[in-house]
Amino acid sequence: MAKRQFGTDNSADQWKEDLRHLSDTVEELVKATSKDASSEMHDLRTRAESRLKTARARLEAQGERIYDETRETISQQVDCCDRYVRENPWSSIGIGTAVGVLVGMLLGRR
């Protein structure tokens, strides 16, 4: 089974925030220039709207792909754990007991 690591640090959140700000800024620009009747501004508005829609569609598609990959990876890990527990029931009981005792001791110290 191939191991995959997904970055869950703040950089993804920062990207999301930056893209949201960019999207909001472009929308404000399009609305602010909507009263300008020149054909050049109309063309610029049309291109900006088109690029914004394209970027949003790509981001949504990438988000869905990452979600599907993550769900598949988690499903494989759950299956692996299930298989281990079924093949080694007594080891699993021992591990569960040890973890329960450790958590109980840590909670008891409070």
C-alpha positions in Angstrom: 0.0 0.0 0.0 1.5 3.3 -1.0 1.7 5.9 1.7 0.5 9.4 0.9 0.8 12.5 3.1 -1.5 15.4 2.6 -0.4 18.8 3.8 -2.9 19.9 6.4 -0.9 22.9 7.6 -1.8 26.5 7.5 -0.6 27.0 3.9 -3.8 25.4 2.5 -5.9 27.7 4.7 -3.8 30.7 3.5 -4.3 29.7 -0.1 -8.1 29.4 0.4 -8.2 32.8 2.1 -6.1 34.5 -0.6 -8.2 33.1 -3.4 -11.4 34.2 -1.6 -10.0 37.7 -1.3 -9.0 37.7 -5.0 -12.4 36.5 -6.0 -14.1 39.2 -3.9 -11.8 41.9 -5.3 -12.5 40.9 -8.9 -16.2 40.9 -8.3 -16.1 44.3 -6.7 -14.1 45.6 -9.7 -16.6 44.2 -12.1 -19.5 45.8 -10.2 -17.6 49.1 -9.9 -16.9 49.3 -13.6 -20.3 48.1 -14.7 -21.5 51.7 -15.4 -18.5 52.5 -17.7 -19.9 52.2 -21.2 -16.7 52.0 -23.2 -16.2 48.8 -25.2 -12.7 48.3 -23.8 -14.0 48.2 -20.2 -16.9 45.9 -21.3 -14.3 43.5 -22.8 -12.2 43.6 -19.7 -15.2 42.9 -17.5 -16.2 40.0 -19.7 -12.8 38.5 -19.6 -12.5 39.0 -15.8 -15.8 37.3 -15.2 -14.9 34.5 -17.5 -11.6 33.9 -15.8 -13.2 34.1 -12.4 -15.7 31.4 -13.3 -13.0 29.2 -14.8 -10.9 29.5 -11.7 -13.8 28.7 -9.4 -14.7 25.7 -11.5 -11.1 24.4 -11.4 -10.9 24.9 -7.7 -14.1 23.1 -7.1 -13.0 20.2 -9.3 -9.7 20.0 -7.4 -11.4 20.1 -4.1 -13.7 17.2 -5.1 -10.7 15.2 -6.4 -8.8 15.7 -3.1 -11.9 14.8 -1.1 -12.3 11.6 -3.1 -8.7 10.7 -2.7 -8.8 11.3 1.0 -11.9 9.3 1.4 -10.4 6.4 -0.6 -7.2 6.5 1.5 -9.2 6.5 4.8 -11.3 3.7 3.5 -8.2 1.6 2.7 -6.7 2.3 6.2 -10.0 1.3 7.9 -10.0 -1.9 5.9 -6.4 -2.6 6.9 -7.2 -2.0 10.6 -10.3 -4.2 10.3 -8.2 -7.0 8.7 -5.5 -6.7 11.4 -8.1 -7.0 14.2 -9.7 -10.0 12.6 -6.4 -11.8 12.1 -5.0 -10.9 15.5 -7.9 -10.6 18.0 -5.9 -11.1 21.2 -3.2 -8.7 20.2 -6.0 -6.2 19.4 -7.6 -6.7 22.8 -4.3 -6.2 24.5 -3.6 -3.0 22.7 -7.1 -1.7 23.4 -6.7 -2.6 27.1 -3.3 -0.9 27.3 -4.6 2.3 25.6 -7.7 2.3 27.9 -5.5 1.9 31.0 -3.2 4.7 29.9 -6.1 7.1 29.1 -7.7 6.2 32.4 -4.5 7.0 34.3 -4.1 10.3 32.5 -7.7 11.3 33.2 -7.4 10.2 36.8 -4.5 12.6 37.4 -6.7 15.6 36.8 
